[in-house]
Amino acid sequence: GKAEGRNALSAPAQDVPEELICPLSHQVMSDPWIAADGFSYERTAIEEWFARKGARSPTTGLPLPDTRLLPNNALRSIIASYVE
């Protein structure tokens, strides 16, 4: 369900822009990767999702062309400045 892990945030959710929160884990990302849907996810969370659900977007529910992930280095830098 969506409720699990909400109190395990590494930073207070209200102080952090929504873009820094993983749509799957609902936690501040420390290792954000971009999937083929253009959204960023915590790497371990999206890898687990792909293992369970296959090449489908967790955000849109639509099929993805592949399960390749690209590191979101810009977002990682922004997160680092919030979490410090």
DSSP file with accessible surface (Angstrom, degrees, kcal/mol):
  #  RESIDUE AA STRUCTURE BP1 BP2  ACC     N-H-->O    O-->H-N    N-H-->O    O-->H-N    TCO  KAPPA ALPHA  PHI   PSI    X-CA   Y-CA   Z-CA
    1    1 A G              0   0   86      0, 0.0     3,-0.4     0, 0.0     0, 0.0   0.000 360.0 360.0 360.0 173.7    0.0    0.0    0.0
    2    2 A K        +     0   0  145      1,-0.2     0, 0.0     3,-0.0     0, 0.0   0.664 360.0  67.0 -79.8 -17.7    0.9    3.7   -0.2
    3    3 A A  S >  S+     0   0   78      2,-0.1     3,-1.4     3,-0.0    -1,-0.2   0.797  74.6 101.7 -77.9 -26.9    1.1    4.2    3.5
    4    4 A E  T 3  S+     0   0  139     -3,-0.4     4,-0.0     1,-0.2     0, 0.0  -0.239  85.8  14.8 -65.0 144.9    4.1    2.1    4.4
    5    5 A G  T >  S+     0   0   27      1,-0.1     3,-1.2     2,-0.0    -1,-0.2   0.516  82.7 125.1  78.0   5.3    7.4    3.8    4.9
    6    6 A R  G X  S+     0   0  135     -3,-1.4     3,-0.6     1,-0.3     7,-0.2   0.832  74.2  48.0 -68.2 -31.3    6.0    7.3    5.3
    7    7 A N  G 3  S+     0   0  157      1,-0.2    -1,-0.3    20,-0.0    -3,-0.1   0.352  95.2  76.4 -91.6   9.3    7.6    7.8    8.7
    8    8 A A  G <   +     0   0   53     -3,-1.2    -1,-0.2     3,-0.0    -2,-0.1   0.143  63.6 141.2-101.9  17.9   11.0    6.6    7.5
    9    9 A L    <   -     0   0   45     -3,-0.6    18,-0.1     1,-0.1    -3,-0.0  -0.359  51.1-144.2 -62.7 140.6   11.8    9.8    5.6
   10   10 A S  S    S+     0   0   80     18,-0.1    -1,-0.1     1,-0.1    17,-0.0   0.602  89.9  23.7 -81.2 -11.2   15.4   11.0    5.8
   11   11 A A  S    S-     0   0   16      5,-0.0    17,-0.2     0, 0.0     2,-0.1  -0.981 105.6 -82.5-145.8 152.6   14.2   14.6    5.8
   12   12 A P    >   -     0   0   67      0, 0.0     3,-1.5     0, 0.0     4,-0.5  -0.385  37.8-138.5 -59.3 126.4   10.8   16.1    6.8
   13   13 A A  G >  S+     0   0   43      1,-0.3     3,-1.3     2,-0.2     8,-0.0   0.840  98.6  59.8 -58.3 -35.6    8.5   15.7    3.8
   14   14 A Q  G 3  S+     0   0  159      1,-0.3    -1,-0.3     3,-0.0     4,-0.1   0.743 104.9  50.0 -69.2 -19.7    7.0   19.1    4.2
   15   15 A D  G <  S+     0   0  103     -3,-1.5    -1,-0.3     2,-0.1    -2,-0.2   0.509 100.8  76.4 -91.6  -6.3   10.4   20.8    3.8
   16   16 A V  S <  S-     0   0   14     -3,-1.3     5,-0.1    -4,-0.5    63,-0.0  -0.894  86.1-112.6-114.0 131.2   11.3   18.8    0.6
   17   17 A P    >   -     0   0   42      0, 0.0     3,-2.2     0, 0.0     4,-0.3  -0.312  28.9-119.0 -57.9 144.0    9.9   19.5   -2.9
   18   18 A E  G >  S+     0   0  167      1,-0.3     3,-1.8     2,-0.2    -2,-0.0   0.796 110.3  69.1 -54.7 -31.6    7.7   16.7   -4.2
   19   19 A E  G 3  S+     0   0  139      1,-0.3    -1,-0.3     3,-0.0    21,-0.1   0.679  94.6  56.4 -63.6 -18.5   10.2   16.1   -7.1
   20   20 A L  G <  S+     0   0    4     -3,-2.2     9,-2.6     2,-0.1     2,-0.5   0.501  90.2  89.2 -91.5  -4.0   12.7   14.8   -4.6
   21   21 A I  B <  S-A   28   0A  34     -3,-1.8     7,-0.2    -4,-0.3    19,-0.1  -0.801  82.3-121.7 -97.3 131.2   10.4   12.1   -3.2
   22   22 A C     >  -     0   0    0      5,-2.9     4,-2.4    -2,-0.5     5,-0.2  -0.538  12.6-141.6 -69.4 128.9   10.4    8.7   -4.9
   23   23 A P  T  4 S+     0   0   49      0, 0.0    -1,-0.1     0, 0.0    18,-0.1   0.743 100.4  42.6 -62.5 -22.0    6.9    7.9   -6.2
   24   24 A L  T  4 S+     0   0   46      3,-0.1    17,-0.1     1,-0.1    -2,-0.0   0.902 125.4  27.4 -90.4 -49.0    7.4    4.2   -5.1
   25   25 A S  T  4 S-     0   0   32      2,-0.2     3,-0.1   -19,-0.0    -1,-0.1   0.672  88.9-139.9 -88.8 -17.8    9.1    4.5   -1.7
   26   26 A H     <  +     0   0   31     -4,-2.4     2,-0.3     1,-0.3   -17,-0.1   0.769  66.5 114.7  59.3  27.7    7.6    7.9   -0.8
   27   27 A Q  S    S-     0   0   61     -5,-0.2    -5,-2.9   -18,-0.1    -1,-0.3  -0.862  82.5 -85.9-121.5 159.4   11.0    8.7    0.7
   28   28 A V  B     -A   21   0A   8     -2,-0.3    -7,-0.2    -7,-0.2     2,-0.2  -0.457  54.1-118.7 -61.6 129.2   13.5   11.3   -0.2
   29   29 A M        +     0   0    2     -9,-2.6    -1,-0.1    -2,-0.2    13,-0.0  -0.473  33.8 176.9 -73.9 142.3   15.7    9.7   -2.9
   30   30 A S  S    S+     0   0   88     -2,-0.2    -1,-0.1     1,-0.1    50,-0.1   0.575  86.0  30.9-111.3 -21.4   19.4    9.2   -2.3
   31   31 A D  S    S-     0   0   48      2,-0.1    12,-2.1    40,-0.0     2,-0.3  -0.627  82.1-172.2-136.2  71.4   20.1    7.5   -5.6
   32   32 A P  E     -B   42   0B   0      0, 0.0    40,-2.6     0, 0.0     2,-0.4  -0.521   4.0-178.5 -76.5 131.9   17.6    8.9   -8.2
   33   33 A W  E     -BC  41  71B  36      8,-2.9     8,-2.7    -2,-0.3     2,-0.5  -0.964  23.7-126.6-127.9 145.7   17.5    7.2  -11.6
   34   34 A I  E     -BC  40  70B  50     36,-3.7    36,-2.1    -2,-0.4     6,-0.2  -0.802  22.3-156.7 -95.4 127.5   15.3    8.2  -14.6
   35   35 A A    >   -     0   0    6      4,-2.4     3,-2.2    -2,-0.5    34,-0.1  -0.398  39.5 -91.1 -92.2 175.5   13.1    5.5  -16.2
   36   36 A A  T 3  S+     0   0   46     32,-0.4    31,-0.1    30,-0.4    33,-0.1   0.650 122.7  67.7 -64.4 -14.3   11.8    5.5  -19.8
   37   37 A D  T 3  S-     0   0   32      2,-0.2    -1,-0.3    19,-0.1     3,-0.1   0.500 114.2-115.1 -82.5  -3.4    8.6    7.2  -18.6
   38   38 A G  S <  S+     0   0   58     -3,-2.2     2,-0.2     1,-0.3    -2,-0.1   0.408  79.0 119.1  87.0  -3.4   10.7   10.3  -17.8
   39   39 A F        -     0   0   88      1,-0.0    -4,-2.4    -5,-0.0     2,-0.4  -0.656  60.8-125.7 -95.3 153.9   10.1   10.1  -14.1
   40   40 A S  E     +B   34   0B  22     -2,-0.2     2,-0.3    -6,-0.2    -6,-0.2  -0.791  29.6 175.9-101.4 143.6   12.8    9.6  -11.4
   41   41 A Y  E     -B   33   0B   0     -8,-2.7    -8,-2.9    -2,-0.4     2,-0.2  -0.961  42.6 -91.0-139.2 154.6   12.8    6.8   -8.9
   42   42 A E  E  >  -B   32   0B  24     -2,-0.3     4,-2.5   -10,-0.2     5,-0.3  -0.502  45.5-125.7 -61.4 131.8   15.1    5.5   -6.1
   43   43 A R  H  > S+     0   0   89    -12,-2.1     4,-2.4     1,-0.2     5,-0.2   0.904 106.4  46.9 -55.3 -47.3   17.1    2.9   -8.0
   44   44 A T  H  > S+     0   0   81      1,-0.2     4,-2.1     2,-0.2    -1,-0.2   0.899 112.8  51.3 -63.8 -36.3   16.4    0.0   -5.6
   45   45 A A  H  > S+     0   0   15      2,-0.2     4,-2.2     1,-0.2    -2,-0.2   0.927 112.8  43.2 -66.9 -45.3   12.7    0.8   -5.7
   46   46 A I  H  X S+     0   0    0     -4,-2.5     4,-2.7     2,-0.2     5,-0.2   0.879 112.5  53.5 -72.3 -33.0   12.4    1.0   -9.5
   47   47 A E  H  X S+     0   0   83     -4,-2.4     4,-2.1    -5,-0.3    -1,-0.2   0.924 110.6  46.9 -65.9 -40.6   14.5   -2.2   -9.9
   48   48 A E  H  X S+     0   0  119     -4,-2.1     4,-2.0    -5,-0.2    -2,-0.2   0.903 111.6  52.1 -64.3 -41.6   12.2   -4.1   -7.5
   49   49 A W  H  X>S+     0   0   37     -4,-2.2     4,-3.8     1,-0.2     5,-0.5   0.938 110.1  47.4 -59.0 -49.7    9.2   -2.7   -9.4
   50   50 A F  H  X5S+     0   0   24     -4,-2.7     4,-1.8     1,-0.2    -1,-0.2   0.884 110.0  53.7 -60.8 -38.7   10.5   -3.9  -12.7
   51   51 A A  H  <5S+     0   0   89     -4,-2.1    -1,-0.2    -5,-0.2    -2,-0.2   0.888 120.4  32.5 -62.8 -37.7   11.3   -7.3  -11.2
   52   52 A R  H  <5S+     0   0  165     -4,-2.0    -2,-0.2    -5,-0.1    -1,-0.2   0.886 135.3  21.6 -84.9 -43.4    7.7   -7.6  -10.0
   53   53 A K  H  <5S-     0   0  116     -4,-3.8    -3,-0.2     1,-0.3    -2,-0.2   0.535  94.0-138.9-108.3 -12.1    5.7   -5.8  -12.6
   54   54 A G     << -     0   0   30     -4,-1.8     2,-2.1    -5,-0.5    -1,-0.3  -0.351  63.2 -12.8  80.9-164.0    7.9   -5.8  -15.7
   55   55 A A  S    S+     0   0   39      9,-0.1     9,-2.6    -2,-0.1     2,-0.3  -0.462  96.0 121.9 -79.7  77.4    8.4   -2.8  -18.1
   56   56 A R  B     -D   63   0C 111     -2,-2.1    -3,-0.1     7,-0.3     6,-0.1  -0.996  65.7-110.9-138.0 143.0    5.5   -0.7  -16.9
   57   57 A S     >  -     0   0    0      5,-3.2     4,-2.0    -2,-0.3    -2,-0.0  -0.605  14.4-155.6 -76.7 125.5    5.5    2.9  -15.5
   58   58 A P  T  4 S+     0   0   30      0, 0.0    -1,-0.2     0, 0.0   -12,-0.0   0.785  95.7  46.7 -66.2 -24.9    4.7    3.1  -11.8
   59   59 A T  T  4 S+     0   0   60      1,-0.1    -2,-0.0     3,-0.1     0, 0.0   0.907 128.6  18.4 -86.1 -44.4    3.5    6.6  -12.3
   60   60 A T  T  4 S-     0   0   71      2,-0.2    -1,-0.1     0, 0.0     0, 0.0   0.643  89.5-132.2-102.4 -19.3    1.3    6.3  -15.5
   61   61 A G     <  +     0   0   34     -4,-2.0    -2,-0.0     1,-0.3     0, 0.0   0.451  63.7 131.4  79.8  -0.4    0.6    2.6  -15.5
   62   62 A L        -     0   0  110      1,-0.1    -5,-3.2    -6,-0.1    -1,-0.3  -0.523  66.6 -96.0 -86.7 153.6    1.5    2.5  -19.2
   63   63 A P  B     -D   56   0C  88      0, 0.0    -7,-0.3     0, 0.0    -1,-0.1  -0.344  37.5-140.2 -63.5 145.5    3.9    0.0  -20.8
   64   64 A L        -     0   0   20     -9,-2.6    -9,-0.1     1,-0.1     3,-0.1  -0.823  14.1-127.5-105.6 150.3    7.5    1.2  -21.2
   65   65 A P  S    S-     0   0  113      0, 0.0     2,-0.3     0, 0.0    -1,-0.1   0.802  87.9 -16.2 -66.2 -26.9    9.7    0.4  -24.2
   66   66 A D        -     0   0   45      2,-0.1   -30,-0.4    -3,-0.0     0, 0.0  -0.955  60.1-113.4-163.7 175.6   12.4   -0.9  -21.9
   67   67 A T        +     0   0   70     -2,-0.3   -17,-0.1   -32,-0.1     2,-0.1   0.083  61.5 139.4-109.5  22.7   13.7   -1.0  -18.3
   68   68 A R        -     0   0  182    -33,-0.0   -32,-0.4     1,-0.0     2,-0.4  -0.397  36.3-156.3 -65.6 145.5   16.8    1.0  -18.9
   69   69 A L        -     0   0   30    -34,-0.1   -34,-0.2   -33,-0.1    -2,-0.1  -0.959   6.4-159.6-125.4 141.9   17.7    3.5  -16.2
   70   70 A L  E     -C   34   0B 115    -36,-2.1   -36,-3.7    -2,-0.4     2,-0.1  -0.967  29.3-109.7-118.3 138.2   19.8    6.6  -16.4
   71   71 A P  E     -C   33   0B  53      0, 0.0     2,-1.1     0, 0.0   -38,-0.2  -0.434  19.9-142.5 -66.8 134.8   21.3    8.3  -13.3
   72   72 A N     >  +     0   0   29    -40,-2.6     4,-2.3     1,-0.2     5,-0.1  -0.714  30.0 169.1 -97.2  81.8   19.7   11.6  -12.5
   73   73 A N  H  > S+     0   0   97     -2,-1.1     4,-2.0     1,-0.2    -1,-0.2   0.856  72.3  54.3 -66.3 -36.1   22.9   13.5  -11.5
   74   74 A A  H  > S+     0   0   69      2,-0.2     4,-1.9     1,-0.2    -1,-0.2   0.946 111.5  44.6 -63.3 -46.0   21.3   16.9  -11.4
   75   75 A L  H  > S+     0   0   18      1,-0.2     4,-2.8     2,-0.2     5,-0.2   0.896 109.2  57.0 -65.9 -37.7   18.5   15.7   -9.0
   76   76 A R  H  X S+     0   0   67     -4,-2.3     4,-2.3     1,-0.2    -1,-0.2   0.908 106.9  49.5 -59.5 -40.8   21.1   13.9   -6.9
   77   77 A S  H  X S+     0   0   84     -4,-2.0     4,-1.6     2,-0.2    -1,-0.2   0.903 111.2  48.8 -64.6 -42.6   23.0   17.2   -6.4
   78   78 A I  H  X S+     0   0   79     -4,-1.9     4,-1.3     2,-0.2    -2,-0.2   0.929 111.4  49.5 -63.3 -45.0   19.8   19.0   -5.4
   79   79 A I  H >X S+     0   0    7     -4,-2.8     4,-2.5     1,-0.2     3,-0.7   0.928 106.4  56.6 -61.0 -42.9   18.9   16.2   -2.9
   80   80 A A  H 3X S+     0   0   47     -4,-2.3     4,-1.6     1,-0.3    -1,-0.2   0.886 105.0  52.1 -57.6 -37.2   22.3   16.3   -1.4
   81   81 A S  H 3< S+     0   0   72     -4,-1.6    -1,-0.3     1,-0.2    -2,-0.2   0.807 113.1  44.8 -72.3 -26.6   21.9   20.0   -0.7
   82   82 A Y  H << S+     0   0  109     -4,-1.3    -2,-0.2    -3,-0.7    -1,-0.2   0.854 114.9  46.0 -79.8 -37.6   18.6   19.4    1.1
   83   83 A V  H  <        0   0   67     -4,-2.5    -2,-0.2    -5,-0.1    -3,-0.2   0.739 360.0 360.0 -84.2 -21.3   19.7   16.4    3.1
   84   84 A E     <        0   0  194     -4,-1.6    -3,-0.0    -5,-0.3    -4,-0.0  -0.130 360.0 360.0 -52.0 360.0   23.0   17.9    4.4
